Amino acid sequence: MLGSISITSTTERSHCQMKVEVTFKDVFDAKNEDELYEAVLEYLLYVVKYQDLTAFNFGEVKEE
């Protein structure tokens, strides 16, 4: 099973002055859905441990 994950999230906090869209896209190889979830969670733990956000894109959302 080849899994492709694309996440788009808009974060807005009432006390913050900016609205930011965070996007992430990667391809994971897995035999099944459970293995895919395990691989994604393992990757996210790596991101947190090493504070490596290079795979994420950040873009300010302009209010119209």
C-alpha positions as CSV (number, residue, x, y, z in Angstrom):
1,M,0.0,0.0,0.0
2,L,1.3,3.4,-0.9
3,G,-0.1,6.1,1.2
4,S,0.0,9.8,0.3
5,I,-0.9,12.3,2.9
6,S,-1.7,15.9,2.4
7,I,-2.6,18.0,5.4
8,T,-3.8,21.5,5.3
9,S,-4.5,23.3,8.5
10,T,-5.4,26.8,9.3
11,T,-4.4,27.9,12.8
12,E,-6.0,30.9,14.3
13,R,-5.7,32.0,18.0
14,S,-7.8,34.8,19.4
15,H,-4.7,36.4,21.0
16,C,-2.5,36.2,17.9
17,Q,-2.3,38.8,15.2
18,M,-1.8,36.5,12.3
19,K,-3.6,33.6,10.6
20,V,-1.3,30.9,9.1
21,E,-2.0,28.0,6.8
22,V,0.3,25.1,7.4
23,T,0.6,22.4,4.7
24,F,2.5,19.1,4.7
25,K,2.7,16.6,1.9
26,D,4.7,13.3,1.9
27,V,4.5,9.8,0.6
28,F,4.7,6.8,2.9
29,D,5.0,3.1,2.0
30,A,2.9,0.8,4.0
31,K,1.4,-2.7,3.8
32,N,-1.9,-1.6,5.3
33,E,-3.7,1.4,6.9
34,D,-2.5,0.5,10.5
35,E,1.1,0.4,9.3
36,L,0.6,3.7,7.5
37,Y,-0.7,5.4,10.6
38,E,2.2,4.0,12.6
39,A,4.7,5.4,10.0
40,V,3.1,8.8,10.1
41,L,3.0,9.0,13.9
42,E,6.7,7.9,14.0
43,Y,7.5,10.6,11.6
44,L,5.7,13.2,13.6
45,L,7.5,12.1,16.8
46,Y,10.8,12.7,14.8
47,V,9.6,16.2,13.9
48,V,8.8,17.0,17.5
49,K,12.0,15.5,18.9
50,Y,14.3,17.3,16.5
51,Q,12.2,20.3,15.9
52,D,12.5,19.7,12.2
53,L,9.8,21.6,10.3
54,T,11.5,21.5,6.9
55,A,8.7,19.4,5.4
56,F,6.0,21.9,6.4
57,N,5.1,25.0,4.5
58,F,3.8,28.1,6.3
59,G,1.9,30.8,4.6
60,E,0.1,33.8,6.1
61,V,-3.6,33.9,5.3
62,K,-4.7,37.5,4.4
63,E,-8.1,38.5,5.6
64,E,-10.2,40.0,2.8
